[in-house]
Amino acid sequence: MCPGAIATPPAFALIVAHDAARGIGRHGTMPWRLPPDMAFFAAATRAAWPEAESTPKPPPPRQNAVVMGRKTWESIPPRFRPLPGRLNVVVSRSAEARAALPDGVLGAGGLDSAFAMLAAMGDWYPWLPVAPSAATPPPPAAPMPAVFVIGGAQLYAASLREPQCRAALVTAIEQTFPCDVFFPDLAANGFAQDAASSEHAAASGELQGAAASVFPAAALLPHPGAPTTMTHKAVTFAFTSWHRISPPTTA
Ligand SMILES: NC(=O)c1ccc[n+]([C@@H]2O[C@H](COP(=O)([O-])OP(=O)(O)OC[C@H]3O[C@@H](n4cnc5c(N)ncnc54)[C@H](OP(=O)(O)O)[C@@H]3O)[C@@H](O)[C@H]2O)c1
């Protein structure tokens, strides 16, 4: 990049687990305990992208970034934060809250400044452009670090207004839990669900073209080859992926 040039904000993906009513949290914490989803979250956010079937891959040149709201940061038990192996970025309007973050955790006063900091670090996994066409360049062959927005509700809603928000990895839980914060409706925000994203389809070759480039993490699913719907201690869920098909109307 030329000195003084303004870097393009990185493309990024949302990663979320929500219930049948799109509830995601209650009283500042998660309403459920779902270890397979926690394992998937860790694998997807730590992987070098695009992740292929053959692992291990060489490490990315830089760590992936996980961008979160201040309340989500505070919802992580202190012994588990910052999330290891990832660049943690916490968004808060409070200078005091940002100053209290531990060394190595980036504080940003807004999403724009979070993305500007990340853009200044170099290139990130491009996810998928809106309206891919034959002219769309293929996803990078070599692994790249990726940017994820990991919540909570305020950050997801703000992120969906950003055109560089290109993909969403959604753990869809069939039951409904008492929740006080909710995930937006992706279809109403210009996203379409990828077919068969829950079935380890990238590895089996069923997931073609656009969807495969969005969801190579199918290879990371905790139960490869498992049926679409999985159950853990009476919680029924499926891993799904979505990609943006039209730009945000309010961008
Ligand atoms: N199910 C899931 O996958 C999942 C994932 C993550 C979180 N969660 C749950 O979601 C809940 C937290 O979500 P939440 O919506 O209440 O909070 P949040 O989005 O995590 O954090 C909100 C805070 O982030 C800062 N913020 C938000 N938008 C901003 C902006 N545009 N510019 C600057 N700062 C901004 C503000 O911090 P300041 O007040 O400091 O200014 C705001 O109070 C918890 O229950 C958590 O467990 C669930």
The ligand as a Tripos MOL2 file, in Angstrom:
@<TRIPOS>MOLECULE
LIG
   48    52     1     0     0
SMALL
NO_CHARGES

@<TRIPOS>ATOM
      1 N1        -25.0980  -16.7050   20.9820 N.am      1 LIG1
      2 C1        -23.9890  -16.1230   20.5350 C.2       1 LIG1
      3 O1        -23.3870  -16.5810   19.5380 O.2       1 LIG1
      4 C2        -23.4590  -14.9010   21.2280 C.ar      1 LIG1
      5 C3        -22.2620  -14.3200   20.7850 C.ar      1 LIG1
      6 C4        -21.8050  -13.1790   21.4500 C.ar      1 LIG1
      7 C5        -22.5280  -12.6470   22.5050 C.ar      1 LIG1
      8 N2        -23.6650  -13.2480   22.8950 N.ar      1 LIG1
      9 C6        -24.4790  -12.7000   23.9850 C.3       1 LIG1
     10 O2        -24.8880  -11.3770   23.6000 O.3       1 LIG1
     11 C7        -25.0500  -10.5890   24.7910 C.3       1 LIG1
     12 C8        -24.2480   -9.3070   24.6130 C.3       1 LIG1
     13 O3        -24.7630   -8.5910   23.5060 O.3       1 LIG1
     14 P1        -25.1410   -7.0340   23.6240 P.3       1 LIG1
     15 O4        -25.8060   -6.6430   22.3660 O.co2     1 LIG1
     16 O5        -25.8380   -6.7960   24.9060 O.co2     1 LIG1
     17 O6        -23.7160   -6.3460   23.7400 O.3       1 LIG1
     18 P2        -22.4200   -6.2930   22.7570 P.3       1 LIG1
     19 O7        -22.8350   -6.0450   21.3600 O.co2     1 LIG1
     20 O8        -21.5470   -7.4360   23.0570 O.co2     1 LIG1
     21 O9        -21.6820   -5.0260   23.3650 O.3       1 LIG1
     22 C9        -22.3690   -3.8020   23.3980 C.3       1 LIG1
     23 C10       -21.3810   -2.7160   23.7430 C.3       1 LIG1
     24 O10       -20.4220   -2.6060   22.6900 O.3       1 LIG1
     25 C11       -20.1390   -1.2410   22.4550 C.3       1 LIG1
     26 N3        -20.6590   -0.8620   21.1530 N.ar      1 LIG1
     27 C12       -21.6870   -1.3910   20.4710 C.ar      1 LIG1
     28 N4        -21.8430   -0.7910   19.2860 N.ar      1 LIG1
     29 C13       -20.8930    0.1600   19.2290 C.ar      1 LIG1
     30 C14       -20.5280    1.1130   18.2460 C.ar      1 LIG1
     31 N5        -21.1970    1.2060   17.0700 N.pl3     1 LIG1
     32 N6        -19.5030    1.9320   18.5000 N.ar      1 LIG1
     33 C15       -18.8290    1.8520   19.6660 C.ar      1 LIG1
     34 N7        -19.1090    0.9520   20.6400 N.ar      1 LIG1
     35 C16       -20.1380    0.1240   20.4060 C.ar      1 LIG1
     36 C17       -20.8090   -0.4770   23.5840 C.3       1 LIG1
     37 O11       -19.8700   -0.5150   24.6530 O.3       1 LIG1
     38 P3        -19.7950    0.6580   25.7370 P.3       1 LIG1
     39 O12       -21.1000    0.5950   26.4800 O.co2     1 LIG1
     40 O13       -18.6190    0.2990   26.5760 O.co2     1 LIG1
     41 O14       -19.6240    1.9470   24.9660 O.co2     1 LIG1
     42 C18       -21.9950   -1.3500   23.8900 C.3       1 LIG1
     43 O15       -22.5440   -1.1480   25.1780 O.3       1 LIG1
     44 C19       -24.6040  -11.4550   25.9430 C.3       1 LIG1
     45 O16       -25.7520  -12.0750   26.5280 O.3       1 LIG1
     46 C20       -23.7370  -12.5060   25.2840 C.3       1 LIG1
     47 O17       -23.6650  -13.7230   26.0300 O.3       1 LIG1
     48 C21       -24.1540  -14.3650   22.2790 C.ar      1 LIG1
@<TRIPOS>BOND
     1     1     2 1
     2     2     3 2
     3     2     4 1
     4     4     5 ar
     5     4    48 ar
     6     5     6 ar
     7     6     7 ar
     8     7     8 ar
     9     8     9 1
    10     8    48 ar
    11     9    10 1
    12     9    46 1
    13    10    11 1
    14    11    12 1
    15    11    44 1
    16    12    13 1
    17    13    14 1
    18    14    15 2
    19    14    16 1
    20    14    17 1
    21    17    18 1
    22    18    19 2
    23    18    20 1
    24    18    21 1
    25    21    22 1
    26    22    23 1
    27    23    24 1
    28    23    42 1
    29    24    25 1
    30    25    26 1
    31    25    36 1
    32    26    27 ar
    33    26    35 ar
    34    27    28 ar
    35    28    29 ar
    36    29    30 ar
    37    29    35 ar
    38    30    31 1
    39    30    32 ar
    40    32    33 ar
    41    33    34 ar
    42    34    35 ar
    43    36    37 1
    44    36    42 1
    45    37    38 1
    46    38    39 2
    47    38    40 1
    48    38    41 1
    49    42    43 1
    50    44    45 1
    51    44    46 1
    52    46    47 1
@<TRIPOS>SUBSTRUCTURE
     1 LIG1         1 GROUP 0 **** ****
